[in-house]
């Protein structure tokens, strides 16, 4: 078991990394930081988001079959207002 303070994360998708580890989206809400974290060998590590973590909500993740790469889906929004200027995002992690 590993723990950390990485956003809400409850009820979100979990994806295998193909090597015994897991990827977990940890969405922030109400201007809290969002993260994608990787769990392997008993440790959690944050992956860097390519946009400001308080402006993105990531709630799904899946491994691209036959690769270790991941696709994460969610949306980007206005600062301090997750219902304004909403744009869908797909992030790829290698």
N, C-alpha and C positions, 0 to 999 in steps of 0.2 A: 504494500500500500504506500502511496505517496500523496502528499497534500500540498496545497499552495493557494494563495489568494489570487485567482484568475477569473474574475467576473462571475456571472451567474452560472452558466453551464448546465443547469438542471434540465434533464430531459432532452438534451441535444444528441445528435448523432455521434457515433464513434466509428473510426475507420482504422483498419489494420494497416501497418506500414509494410507488410509483406515479410518482415524479419523478426516477428515476435513483439513488436511495439505497437502503440496505438496513437492516433491523432484525435484530438478533441477540440471542437470549437467552444470557446468560452465567451459568449456575447455579453457586452456591457449594455446597459440601458440607462436612460436618464442621465446621460453624459458620463457614465462610468466607462472605464477602459475595456476594450474588447481584446481578446487574445485567441490565438490558436496554439495549443500546447501539444508537445510530443512526450509520450510516456515510453520509456525503455529502461531496462535494467534497474527498476525501482526508483527512477528519477523522472521528474517533470521539467521540461525546458520550454520556454516560450519561443515561438517563431515570430519574426518581425513582420508586421503587416505593412503593405506598400502604401497605405494611406493613414491619416491620423486615426489612432485607435478609438478616439471618442466620437468619430464621425462614421463608423462602420459597425454593422451588426452582422455577424457571421453565425448562421445557425445550422449549416449542413456541411458535410465533408465526405468524400469518397475517394478510394484509391482508383487510379486509372489501371484497368486490368493489364497484367503482364509487366508492370513497371512499379517502382516504389513511389512514383509521383502521385500527388493528391490534388483534387479539385475541391475548392470550398466555395459555397454560395451564400449570398446574403444581400445586403443593400448598404449603400452609402447615403448619408443624410446631412442636413444642415447642422452646424454646431449648436448644441443645446436644444435641438428640436428634431426628434427622430421621425416626425411626420411631415417635414418640409424638405423640398428639393431631393426627393427620394429617387435614387438611381440604382438599378440592380448591379451587382458585382459578382464576378467569378474570379477567384484567385487560384493560381497554380503554384504548388510547392514541389520542389525536387529534392 
